[in-house]
Amino acid sequence: MLLPDYATLRMLLDGMLLMMILYALFSYVVHRHRLFIFYALYMSTMLLYLHIRAEAGGQVTGWDTGVESVVFLFYIQFATVLMQIRQNDEWSYRTLQSMTWVLGLSGVLSVGLYTLHASPDLIRWTHGVSRLYMVTCTFLILPRLAKLRHPVLPYFIAGTGVFIAFSTVTLAYAIYPASFANAGPSAFGHPLTYMQIGVLLEVLCYTMGISVQNRQTERDKLSFQAQLISQLRENEAKQIRLNALRDEIARDLHDEMGSQLSSISIMGQVTAQLLPPDHRARQRLNTISETARQVMDSMREIVWSLNSNSESLQNVGLRIGETAHALFDGTPIHLAIQLPDAGEPLFLSSRQRRDLYLIAKECLNNIVRHANAQHVRLELTQTTNTLRLCITDDGQGFDPDQLTSGLGMSSLRKRAAQMGSQLQIDSRPGKGTRMELVYPANELTRPVVYAVQEGLLSVQ
């Protein structure tokens, strides 16, 4: 059987290693994980090391020992990331870091000695001391890593073991060349053939280990997504129960408190009619009846804010519009209203919609009582980033800097501050008034729609 020569086999093995390098680089482009960069650098420097050894005829030089140090440096970084040593074992991580410093120093020293034409024995001694430190640290780290029971560890040990085994064959060839004389001029008569085969088998083991880790990562993601789905469903159930409780409270307030307040108002009016117009008690009964109606109005606002069906921005806009029409009904004021369309739904909490409603109501009340306006425009709009309430009138206006009390300005600013919104009031005497409230839309809530397809969670 005719065996290939070393040059032919080396070309084949180099081609296979290059394919693995391209695979690692492509994986980095897809996953953006530094593991694949260290993997590609390790294989690239190993390929360069084998090329230098082959060109040197298998002899040890300063250049190949320097490159060898770089190879092991990337190997350590690759192993650290692959088995997550930094997160799992701080002592092993620090030991590996010390090994990188020794490797770097050894590589620089070897190249420097070779450049200065130092004796080969000195270069070998330097190389031997650094490798002895490496072997010692490795034997200290391996038992600690074995306790971690990392899923990639068997493949890592297998790959390293294969490389060491074939490297031992290369070392045996260097010590006992006569034992390999039967191989003749074939590739297996060259010492680097065994090392290169060991490197290729090592890389294949590491690749299988990476595949196992990717599978484990995928399983962890699916497990996390399943937990997230469960949490979302639990939160949804809690929200449904909370909404039901709020609706029940709103109904009780409307049915019980509302009917009783209505009875107080009606009885006050009826009883007042039985007394003479100038009777003092009649005035007090009218005051009681009016107060009861005011409390009923306030209670309706509270019931509306508690009702879960009023959470959407569109419903808030309709409520503000109804209040505006009721306030301006019977007045000469022309009212124009622009409310949000049925775009992306935004939902407000009970506190948010109550504050927004009361700010709008206070502004509209001020216009009716003090502005003497002919035209009023109310706009409630939403964009991707903001929720905007703008109320303008052509009334008599005022000077905001000179206004220290009245008109509910302090109440407006306080509510706006509680909402985390920006309130701006522009007005001048005789020039009307413009009130604008801007609220960041990211402070509002959007409905979360989630679906499960092929085990993956999709949140929209």
N, C-alpha and C positions, 0 to 999 in steps of 0.2 A: 504493500500500500504506500503510495507516494504522499508524504506529508508536506504541507506548505512550508515555505521558508519564513523566517522571522518578519521580513519586510511585508510579505503578503498578509500574514496573520495580524501583524500590528496595524495595518491599514484597516482591516475588518474590525478589530477591537476598538480602534480610535473612532471609526465611524459610528459604532454602537454607542460609545460614550458621548460623542457629539450629539447624537439624537436625544440622549437623556438630558444633556445640558439645555437643548432647545425646549424639551418638555418642561423643565424646571422654569425657564424664562417665560414660557407661555402661561404656565400655572400662576406665576407672579402677576402677569398682566391681568389674568382673570380674577384671582383672589386677592391681590394686593397684600400678600402676607410675606413678611421678611424671611420666613422659613425657606421659601423657594429661592430667594436671592442668595442666602448662605449656601444652600444646596448647589446652586449653579456655580458659585465661586469655588466651592470645595472641589467639584468635579473638574472645573477649568484649570485650577492650579495643580491638581493631581495629574491632569493630562500634560501640562507643561513640565512637571517634575519628571514624568516618565520620558518625555522627549529629551530633556537635558541628560538624564541618565543614559539613554540610548546613544546620544551623540558623544558622551564621555566614555563609551565603551564599558559601562558598568563600574567605572572607577568613582570613588568618593571625592568630590571637589567642594570648594567653598560655596559655589553658586548653587549646586543642587541641595546642599544642606540648608542654605538660606531659603530656597523655595520650599523645601520640605517643612521648614518651620511655619511658613505661611499656609501650607496645606493643612497642617494640624491646627493652626489658629482658626481657620474657617471651619474645620471639622468640629472644634469645640463649640463655636458659636452655633453651628447647625444642630448639634446634639442638645445644647442648652434650650434652644427654642422648641425643638421637636418634642422633648419630654417635659417641657415647662419646668425646668429645674429651679429657676429663680423663684417661682411661686410655691413649689413643693418642698424644697430643701435649701435653706439659706446657706448652710455650711458648705454643701457641695457646690453651690453657685460661687461662693467666694473662693473655694479651692480651684475651681475651673478658671476663674479670673486670674488667680496667681499663675496658673499654668500658661495663660495667654501672655502674661508679662515675661515669663521665662522664655517662651518660644520666640517672642519678638526680640528680646535681647540676644538670644542664641543665634537667631538668623542674621541680625545686624553684625554680631561679632564674627560669625563664620565668614560672611562676605568680606568684612574688613580684613580679616587675617589672610584670606585668599588673595585679596587685592594687594596686600603688602608682601605677598610671597612668603608667608610664614611656613613653617615646616608642616608637612601633612600630619605628623603625630600630634601637634598642638591643635590642629583643626579637628582631628578625631577625638581628642580629649575633651575639647569644648562641646563637641556634638554629643559625646557619651554622657557627660555630666547632666546636660539638659534632658536627655532622653531618660536617664535614670530617675530624675525628679518626676518626669511625666509618668513613668511606669509606677512609681511609688504612689503618686496621687491617684492614679487610676485604680489601683488595688484598694485604696481607702474609700473611693467614691462608689465603686460598683456594689458593695453590700448595702450601702444606704439607698442606692437607686432601686435595688431589688425589693426593698421593703415598700416602695411606693406602689408596686403592682401596676405600673403604667401599662396600658394596652400595647404600646409601641415597643416596650422594652425587649420582648423576645426577638423581634425583628432586628432591633438595634444590636443586641448581643450576637445574633446569628451573623449579621453582616460584618461586624467587627471580628468575630471569630474566623470567618472565611478569609478575610483579608490577612489576618495574622498567620493563618495556616499556610496560605500561598506565599506570603512574604518569608516564612520560615523555609519554604522550599528554595526560594531565591537565595536566602542566606546560606543554606546547605550547599547550593551549587557553587557559591563563591568560596566556601571552605573546602569542599571536596569536589572539584570539577571532574575528576576522573570517573565519579559515579554516574555522570550524565553523558559519558562518551558515546554510549550506544545510540543516543538520539541523533548523532551525526549532524549534518548541516541543516536539519529541519528547525522549525520554530521552537520546538521543545528542547533544542540544544542551546537555547539562549536564556540566560537567567531572568531577564525582565519579562519573558513571556508569562511566567507563573504569577509574577506580581500584577501584571496587567489583567490577567484573568481573575485574580482575586479582587482587584478594584471593581471590575465589571459585576461580579457576583455580589460584592458588597453593596454596590449601588442598587442592584435589583432588590436586595433585601430591604434597603432603606425605602425604596419606592413603594414596596408592599406595606411597610410600616406607615408611610404617609397616607396610603389609601385607607388603612384601618383607622387612622386618626381622623381623616375626613369623614369616614362613616360614623365614627363616634360623635363628632361635632354635629353632624346632621341629626343624629338621634337626640342629642341634647337640645338642639333647636326645636325639634318636634315636641319634645317633652315640655320645654318652656312655653311653646305656643299652646299646648294642651292646657297647661296651668293658667295661661292668660285667658284662654277661652272660658275656662271654668270661673275665673275671677270676674270676667265681664258678665257672664250669665248671673253670677251671684249678686253683683252690683246692680244689674238690671232688675232682679227680683226684689232687692232692697228698695230700689227707687219706685217700683210699682207699689210696694207696701206703703212707702212714705207718701206717695201721691194719693193712695186710697185714704190714708189717715187725714191728710190735709183736706181732701174733698169732703170727708165726713165732718170735720170741724167746720168747714165753710157752710155745709148744709145746716148743721145745728145752729150756727150763728144766724143764718138767714131765717130759718124756720122759727126758732125759739125767741132769740133776742129781737129779730126784726118784727115779729108779730106783737111782742110786748111793747116795743117802742112805738109801733104804729098805734097801738091801743092808747098809750099815754098821750100821744099827739092828738088823736081824735077826741078822747075824753076831755082834754084840756080845751079844745076848741068848742065842744058842745057845752061844757060847763060855763065857759066864758060868755056864751050867748045868753045864758040865763040871768046874767048880772047886768046892771045898768052900765052904759058906755063909760061913764066916768068913775066907776067903782075901782078902787085900788086893786082888789083881788083879781078883777078881770084882766088888768095889765099883767099881773104876775102869771096868771093862767096862760095868757098868750105867749109870755116869755118861755114858760115851761113847754108849751106845744112847739114853739120854734126851735128850742134847744133839742127836743126829742127828734125833730126832723133833721137837724144838723148831725146829731149822733147817728141817725139812720143812714144818712149819706156817707159819713165816715166809715160806718160798719160795712156798707156796700163796697167801699173801696178795699177794705181789709178782706172781705169775702172774695172779691175779684182777684186780689193778689195771691190768696191761698189756693184758688182753683187751679188745678194742674192743666186744665184746658186753655188757660190764658198765658202759657209760657212763651209762645212764639212771638217774634217781633211783629208779625202781621196783626196778631190779636191785640198787642199793646197799642199799635197804631190805630186800630179801629176804636179802641176805648178812648184814646185821646181825641180822636175825631168826633165821637159822640158827645164827649164833654164840651168840646169847642162849640158844636152846633147848639147844645143846650144853653151855654152861657150867652151866645150871641143872638139867640132867638128873641125876637121882639126888639132888637136894636137896629140902628141904621148901618151897622158895620157889615161890609162885604167880606166874606170869609172864603179864602182859597186854601185847599188842603192837598198836599202831595204825600202819599203814604208809600211804604216800600212794596214793591211788586213781589210776586211769588218766585223769587230767585233762590239762592242757596239759603236754606232755613237756618235762622239763628234763634237760640233759646236763652231766655233770661231767667235768673233765679227770682224767687219771690221778692227779695230785697231790691234787686236791680230794677225790676219792672215797676215796683212801687215808687222808688226814688225817681225814675224817669217820668212816670205818670204825674207825680206830685210837682216836679219841676215844671212840666208843661202846664199843669193846671194853675200853678201860682202865677206864671207869666200871663196866661190868658185872663185870669182874674184881675191882674194889675192893669191890663189893657182896657177891660170893661170899666173899671173904677176910675182910672186916672188918665188914660192916654187921649181920650176924645178923638179916636182914630176913625177914619172912613174905610180903610182897607187893611186887612190883616192876612198874612200868608204864613201857613204852617207847613214845614217840610220835615219829614222823618225818612231818612235814606240810609242805606247801608252800602259800603264798598268792601273790597277784599280786606282792607286794614282798619276801617273805622265804621262806627255808627254815629250818625250826625242828626241832631235835632236843631232846627233853625226856625225861629219865630220873628217875623218882622211886621212893623206897623208904620203907618204914616201919621201918627199922632203928634202931640205937642212935644214929646221928648223930655229929656232932663239931662242934668250934668252929673254923671256917675261919680266924679271926684268930690262933689259937694254934698252928695247924698250920704248921710251917716245913719239914718234909720228909716223905717217905713218901707213900704212896697215889698217887704219880704226878701230884700236883697241878701241879708245875712243867712236866711234860711236856704235860699237858692245856692249860695256858695258853699254852705255846709254840706248840703246833700250832694252837690257835684264833687266835693272833696271826698266824701264817703264812697262815692262810686269809682273814684280814681279817674275822673274825667276832667276835661278842660272846659271851663265856662268863660265865655267872652261876651261882654255886654257893650255894644257901641251905641251911643245916643248923644244927641246935642239938642238944646232947646229949639223947638220949631222944626226939627229935622227927622222926627220919628225915632224909633228904637229898633235895634237888631240884637237878638239874643241867640248865641250859637253854643251848643253843647256838643263836644266831640269826645267820643268814648272809643278806646281801642277795641277792635273786634276780637282780638285774641283773648280778651278777658271774658268774652261770652262763650257759651258752650254750643257745640254743633252735635247733631245726632251722630252717634257712632254706629255704623253698619258694619257688621263683621260676618264673614262667611268662611266655611271650611271647604277647601277643594284639594283633594288628594293629600290630605293630612297637613296642609299649609294654611295658616291663618291669613286672611286678607282683611285689613282694616281700611275702610274708606271714609 
